[in-house]
Amino acid sequence: MNYDPRSWAVHKDSEHPFDRHAEPIDNGSERPDPSRYTSKEFFDREWEKVFTKTWLLAGPSSDLQEAGDWFKFDIGPESFIVVRLNDGSLAAHYNVCPHRGSQLVTTEMGSQDSFTCPFHSWQFGLDGSNIKVTDEETFRPEVLCHGTDLSTIRADEAAGLVFICMSDEAPPLKEYLAPILSLIETYEIDKMHVVQHRRSDWAANWKGGIDAFYESYHLHAIHPQTMGVIDDRTHIDLYERGFSRQFVPMAQPNSHFSDQEGINPGIAMLLKDAGVDPDSFEGTAQESRAAVALAKRKRAKEMGLDYDRFSDAQLTDSTIFGLFPNAQIGCHPEAVFLHRFKPYEDDPEKFTYDTTIMYRHVDAPGYGAPGWMGLGDEVDLTGATRPEIAHTGLGEPPGMGEVLDQDSDLLPSVQKGARSRGFRGPLWCEQEARLRHFHVELDRWLES
């Protein structure tokens, strides 16, 4: 191998434990068959052998603050109700009445003390137990003995996030997340709330979405506007169970950018976000990242915030975690970006991209989410109101910002190419190590 993804000095001389490299994992150099992106048979196997067996990120804990709070989680052919119980624990039920199969809820979220089927008004408690069978005397007891409660699956939460699992054989959630859980916990997502939630349907396989978001190799080609401010010389870590981490350095130029020294408008924006006056800043573009970290520490101390637990890279970079099978979290101390790539019900060449921005509100001058997240003045950052979910269909501009809109425009073209008999499968470089790691884990599940 002539390239080591751990060789770039992203952290320079940092001895902070968060910045430590994971032990290397060699996933080989096989070229997978491209049918994994187009085959209905492969798609069906993924559902049965992966999605029904693993823990799935259903949503943030902040959406279930009080007893009776619930949200609907749809993925593939299934729909679930995830609810906070009276004792503070969680429950998840298939969104289906045991009587005739009607879905119990059709809206996105709510709060109530029971669920009533809209078809024949059967009632169920928050825990899924049957409360009422309408005209129960008209049923033979032998019929009702088959079961009148909702079908319930496992639900748990960790690091401020809610997960569900359709399998009784999967390990406990915290054991499942163990390779990266302590790293994510440093961000205290449990103290954040949703300030933006968007969904968009894309004409591509769900793994095409994973592939696009798991690497920075494409930035110079697809997102040229990021060249001056987002570096592609990243730090990549691979962990057991298909999990991964990548530091994407911000406030310094891409290696393909012509000017490595000047303070361009993008870097000036990030300096200003951190409280540094870009007009009086005397450093170069190579020094701006360190200046942002220093300024954030100073400001946090003035606000009484504990930033001592963060490394400098956590204060400047987009620190990204891949959660197998279908989620990614981009982390900052002030806000996190939840990405979920949800397969369609029955079409391997379509998926729903679900993106949620969560923010930790601090009422102090200068404090805010990273400017590149694009949260406008109209966004309520206080947490007083939970924004509605904006959903755009296939072919509609997703309106997720310039960078994400560019991805949505490109992926259908990539999907079309995957169907060509001239495409023999992806050739992943070491900058794409997270992709290979994900696909190797996927194949491990499919072969089990």
KADADA-V108360 format. One record per helix or strand of 2 or more residues. SS is the DSSP state (helix for helix, strand for strand). FROM is the first residue (numbers start at 1). TO is the last residue. If there is no record, write none. Layout:
# KADADA-V108360
ss:SS from:FROM to:TO
ss:SS from:FROM to:TO
This chain:
# KADADA-V108360
ss:helix from:17 to:19
ss:helix from:34 to:37
ss:helix from:40 to:51
ss:strand from:56 to:60
ss:helix from:61 to:63
ss:strand from:69 to:75
ss:strand from:78 to:84
ss:strand from:90 to:94
ss:strand from:109 to:111
ss:strand from:114 to:116
ss:strand from:123 to:125
ss:strand from:130 to:132
ss:helix from:136 to:138
ss:helix from:141 to:144
ss:strand from:152 to:158
ss:strand from:161 to:165
ss:helix from:173 to:176
ss:helix from:178 to:185
ss:helix from:189 to:191
ss:strand from:193 to:202
ss:helix from:206 to:213
ss:helix from:219 to:222
ss:helix from:224 to:226
ss:strand from:235 to:238
ss:helix from:240 to:242
ss:strand from:244 to:248
ss:helix from:265 to:273
ss:helix from:285 to:303
ss:helix from:312 to:316
ss:strand from:318 to:323
ss:strand from:327 to:331
ss:strand from:335 to:343
ss:strand from:351 to:359
ss:helix from:371 to:373
ss:strand from:390 to:392
ss:helix from:402 to:418
ss:helix from:430 to:447
